Amino acid sequence: MNPPSPAPDPVQPIRDAVEHEAAMAEASILWGAALGTDEGHSLRALATAIDAYEARTYPMANEAA
């Protein structure tokens, strides 16, 4: 019986523009990864971290019209 695969490293919050650039480059490499794979899980977590950083760094005005 094979041992279970190690869990992928958790994605850390993006703290600055340098980390954002690195995260974008990594997401570009992972782009198109199949759902349910380690790569797919990594891409989803990375995209969530990128989205959170961009929402904090570039907030959009509340557009109530």
C-alpha positions, -999 to +999 in steps of 0.1 A: +000+000+000+014+034-010+015+062+016-008+091+010+005+121-010+016+150+010-008+179+012+001+208-010+018+237+007-009+262+019-009+295+000+002+324+022-015+359+020+001+382-005+017+411+013+032+434-013+037+440-051+067+417-053+047+388-039+018+397-061+040+396-092+054+361-082+018+349-075+007+360-109+036+342-126+028+310-107-009+313-116+002+316-152+021+284-150-008+266-133-035+281-156-056+253-172-050+228-144-078+203-141-102+206-112-096+180-085-059+177-091-031+191-068-024+217-094-060+227-097-063+231-059-031+251-059-044+274-087-077+279-068-060+288-036-035+311-054-063+328-073-081+334-040-050+350-025-045+372-056-081+383-054-078+392-018-046+412-023-061+431-053-093+439-034-073+454-005-048+472-028-071+484-055-105+489-038-134+497-062-159+524-052-193+513-043-213+518-075-249+521-063-269+536-091 
